[in-house]
Amino acid sequence: MNRQHWGGLPEPVREVICRKVNGVVRAEPVVGGSARVALAVATESGHRVFVKGVRDEPRARIECRVQRYLPALAPRLLWHAEVGDFLLMGFEYAEGRHSDLSPGSPDLVTMAATLAELASWECPDLPVLPVEKRWAHCADGPDSLATITGSALVHADLTAENVIIGDRPWVVDWAWPSRGAPWLDAAAMVARLIQAGHEPAEAEAWAASVPAWRAAPPAAIGAYARLRASLAAARGAPIAHAWRRYLSYLEGERNL
């Protein structure tokens, strides 16, 4: 992806950012994510704003609409503006670094606590898809979808890059918010841990520290793993291998 830095942005885009973020003195690129523009913009007062810019697309508009309803784990959306075919969003700056999911990482404790807090958040009346509609095309059938429904707010795209660790954790990049079972994000993180080098049993032992995941019916976890493995394979996503490993573990050692 050809990310544009400050100097390469069209002049009208820079003008809007300068108008929205008063006193810009520096704009540094932020590593990670898929946005066309990702900048940490510093002001004369030392204040910083994260500016994200994408070419016009529905997911970004969804992120704009839902941000004000999200829990305090998510940075606040301060402003947004359209300039040509750019949609710009200015966020409260999430100070910290990307989380580390590797075996032995101290971030794993923070990640579990963050997911436990997120799982407790009931989804308000937001313009988001319920998971049974979002993933209907890759599920085994209605019975499978019924096992993952619920009223919790689901991030649906948690990665190591989307959880920022600093003085406090932040959950960022809410382009796929959904409504579903409260354990779904924790189950998806199991596959991320496998991708980061954990054995499936180790990843599940970690997930057991999240109350919502611990309460999930084993058959529902199996149905969700089949759904996500199918979705990842159809997209050719790198996480597909981890989902296949997890599904093999569930259908073998766990015998789900």
Wavefront OBJ file of the C-alpha trace (Angstrom):
o trace
v 0.000 0.000 0.000
v 1.402 3.347 -1.072
v 0.980 5.441 2.078
v 1.332 9.177 1.592
v 3.458 11.269 3.976
v 2.863 14.917 4.811
v 4.902 16.336 1.966
v 3.176 14.128 -0.582
v -0.365 15.060 0.427
v -2.408 17.306 -1.832
v -2.304 20.913 -0.655
v -6.068 21.026 0.105
v -5.643 18.026 2.432
v -2.777 19.683 4.302
v -4.793 22.891 4.569
v -7.740 21.093 6.176
v -5.491 19.313 8.675
v -3.817 22.608 9.613
v -7.213 24.232 10.051
v -8.552 21.401 12.210
v -5.341 20.970 14.231
v -4.331 24.473 15.172
v -0.612 25.201 15.345
v 0.809 22.215 13.445
v 4.597 22.025 13.764
v 5.289 18.424 12.814
v 3.540 15.465 11.155
v 5.214 12.070 11.467
v 4.033 8.853 9.768
v 2.576 6.136 12.002
v 3.561 2.546 11.260
v 0.862 -0.084 10.818
v -2.696 -0.215 9.575
v -4.017 0.097 6.053
v -5.026 3.761 5.891
v -3.662 5.814 3.011
v -2.703 8.534 5.501
v -1.632 7.849 9.106
v 0.098 10.735 10.841
v 0.935 11.784 14.383
v 0.437 15.530 14.166
v 2.156 17.629 16.851
v 1.216 21.213 17.696
v 3.101 24.180 19.133
v 1.630 23.406 22.565
v 2.973 19.842 22.470
v -0.489 18.380 21.911
v -0.732 15.475 19.451
v -3.548 14.235 17.236
v -3.691 11.045 15.176
v -4.878 11.848 11.677
v -6.153 9.004 9.549
v -7.079 9.457 5.920
v -8.632 7.022 3.459
v -9.986 7.198 -0.016
v -13.757 7.301 0.185
v -14.996 3.910 1.397
v -17.972 2.644 3.439
v -15.899 1.214 6.312
v -14.411 4.617 7.129
v -17.854 6.186 7.195
v -18.999 3.496 9.604
v -16.012 4.253 11.838
v -16.997 7.930 11.866
v -20.598 7.162 12.779
v -19.941 4.746 15.623
v -16.892 6.275 17.283
v -18.756 8.530 19.709
v -20.673 5.538 21.077
v -17.622 3.366 21.749
v -16.256 2.534 25.212
v -13.407 4.521 26.761
v -10.976 1.895 25.434
v -11.317 3.598 22.045
v -9.696 6.973 21.303
v -12.217 9.783 20.793
v -12.959 11.016 17.299
v -12.270 14.765 17.484
v -13.281 15.754 13.958
v -13.699 14.491 10.422
v -13.705 16.170 7.050
v -14.013 15.297 3.385
v -11.520 16.746 0.932
v -11.850 15.566 -2.648
v -11.882 11.775 -2.459
v -10.189 11.756 0.963
v -12.078 11.154 4.198
v -9.938 12.553 7.015
v -10.431 11.685 10.693
v -8.684 13.292 13.661
v -8.478 11.138 16.786
v -7.349 11.567 20.359
v -3.748 10.383 20.253
v -3.231 6.871 21.694
v 0.170 7.091 23.324
v 2.068 3.803 23.355
v 3.219 0.954 21.143
v 1.645 -1.984 19.369
v 0.991 -4.934 21.641
v 3.292 -7.958 21.639
v 1.483 -11.307 21.416
v 4.559 -13.563 21.433
v 4.934 -16.315 24.065
v 6.072 -14.898 27.395
v 5.108 -11.310 26.555
v 3.933 -9.282 29.556
v 1.361 -7.694 27.248
v -0.700 -10.893 27.330
v -2.029 -10.074 30.807
v -3.034 -6.586 29.662
v -4.613 -8.012 26.515
v -6.755 -10.433 28.524
v -7.938 -7.658 30.853
v -8.710 -5.436 27.863
v -10.771 -8.143 26.181
v -12.616 -8.851 29.415
v -13.571 -5.171 29.628
v -14.557 -5.030 25.977
v -16.706 -8.164 26.303
v -18.736 -6.524 29.056
v -19.800 -3.652 26.778
v -23.353 -3.987 25.549
v -23.776 -2.772 21.992
v -25.891 0.405 21.965
v -28.248 1.197 19.125
v -25.514 1.610 16.548
v -25.625 1.402 12.749
v -23.636 -1.834 12.757
v -24.270 -5.289 11.359
v -25.076 -8.197 13.670
v -22.536 -10.964 13.160
v -25.165 -13.349 11.794
v -25.540 -10.996 8.826
v -21.878 -9.999 8.502
v -20.674 -13.592 8.233
v -23.735 -15.414 6.889
v -22.000 -16.081 3.569
v -19.279 -18.245 5.129
v -21.167 -20.037 7.916
v -22.251 -23.670 7.902
v -25.871 -22.608 8.212
v -28.466 -20.933 10.466
v -27.702 -23.202 13.434
v -24.043 -22.246 13.274
v -24.872 -18.546 13.123
v -27.251 -18.854 16.064
v -24.344 -19.867 18.312
v -22.492 -16.562 17.812
v -25.352 -14.082 18.124
v -25.620 -11.726 21.069
v -25.908 -8.127 22.203
v -22.248 -7.335 22.911
v -20.151 -4.868 20.957
v -17.632 -6.838 18.859
v -14.554 -5.190 17.352
v -14.289 -8.019 14.775
v -10.777 -7.103 13.605
v -8.500 -7.270 16.646
v -4.795 -7.649 15.877
v -1.594 -6.871 17.756
v -1.498 -3.524 15.920
v -5.037 -2.619 16.962
v -4.271 -2.767 20.682
v -1.929 0.003 21.820
v -0.066 -0.483 25.100
v 0.987 2.598 27.053
v 0.043 3.997 30.445
v -3.286 2.383 29.605
v -4.458 0.127 26.766
v -6.259 1.484 23.719
v -8.326 -0.421 21.167
v -8.145 1.309 17.773
v -9.301 0.906 14.159
v -13.028 0.304 14.544
v -13.844 -0.217 10.883
v -15.731 -3.511 11.403
v -17.854 -2.981 14.558
v -20.516 -5.643 14.987
v -23.099 -6.956 17.415
v -22.663 -10.514 18.655
v -21.639 -12.909 21.408
v -19.350 -11.323 24.024
v -16.615 -13.948 23.609
v -16.010 -13.494 19.871
v -13.078 -11.071 20.110
v -11.323 -13.304 22.649
v -11.820 -16.334 20.405
v -10.405 -14.418 17.440
v -7.402 -13.452 19.558
v -6.711 -17.156 20.149
v -5.924 -17.447 16.430
v -3.725 -14.340 16.646
v -1.755 -15.915 19.490
v -1.292 -19.101 17.452
v -0.073 -16.957 14.572
v 2.384 -15.288 17.015
v 3.922 -18.631 18.038
v 1.689 -20.103 20.752
v 0.476 -23.686 20.643
v -3.338 -23.934 20.392
v -3.640 -25.329 23.926
v -1.505 -22.471 25.260
v -3.618 -19.915 23.437
v -6.788 -21.418 24.886
v -5.283 -21.415 28.380
v -4.679 -17.700 27.940
v -8.254 -17.157 26.705
v -9.600 -18.922 29.791
v -8.642 -15.820 31.799
v -11.357 -13.906 29.921
v -14.672 -14.687 31.681
v -16.792 -14.334 28.547
v -14.662 -16.844 26.636
v -14.662 -19.243 29.586
v -18.474 -19.191 29.570
v -18.768 -19.830 25.820
v -20.213 -23.214 24.777
v -17.437 -25.359 23.241
v -19.628 -26.181 20.239
v -20.094 -22.451 19.601
v -16.332 -21.883 19.638
v -15.935 -24.688 17.130
v -18.610 -23.218 14.860
v -16.939 -19.818 15.031
v -13.514 -21.276 14.247
v -14.943 -23.026 11.165
v -16.560 -19.784 10.043
v -13.405 -17.684 10.490
v -11.194 -20.335 8.885
v -13.480 -20.333 5.846
v -13.533 -16.533 5.695
v -9.734 -16.224 5.994
v -9.160 -18.867 3.339
v -11.555 -17.151 0.927
v -9.667 -13.873 1.385
v -6.235 -15.476 1.219
v -5.430 -13.786 4.553
v -2.184 -14.725 6.364
v -4.211 -15.598 9.494
v -5.848 -18.502 7.592
v -3.051 -20.910 8.599
v -3.550 -20.129 12.308
v -7.300 -20.657 12.024
v -6.717 -24.016 10.314
v -4.337 -25.053 13.104
v -6.852 -24.036 15.735
v -9.692 -25.819 13.962
v -7.577 -28.956 13.629
v -6.870 -28.798 17.375
v -10.552 -28.347 18.198
v -11.644 -31.208 15.971
v -8.800 -33.445 17.143
v -7.620 -33.016 20.725
v -10.740 -31.120 21.796
v -13.015 -33.319 19.616
v -15.594 -30.604 19.007
l 1 2 3 4 5 6 7 8 9 10 11 12 13 14 15 16 17 18 19 20 21 22 23 24 25 26 27 28 29 30 31 32 33 34 35 36 37 38 39 40 41 42 43 44 45 46 47 48 49 50 51 52 53 54 55 56 57 58 59 60 61 62 63 64 65 66 67 68 69 70 71 72 73 74 75 76 77 78 79 80 81 82 83 84 85 86 87 88 89 90 91 92 93 94 95 96 97 98 99 100 101 102 103 104 105 106 107 108 109 110 111 112 113 114 115 116 117 118 119 120 121 122 123 124 125 126 127 128 129 130 131 132 133 134 135 136 137 138 139 140 141 142 143 144 145 146 147 148 149 150 151 152 153 154 155 156 157 158 159 160 161 162 163 164 165 166 167 168 169 170 171 172 173 174 175 176 177 178 179 180 181 182 183 184 185 186 187 188 189 190 191 192 193 194 195 196 197 198 199 200 201 202 203 204 205 206 207 208 209 210 211 212 213 214 215 216 217 218 219 220 221 222 223 224 225 226 227 228 229 230 231 232 233 234 235 236 237 238 239 240 241 242 243 244 245 246 247 248 249 250 251 252 253 254 255 256
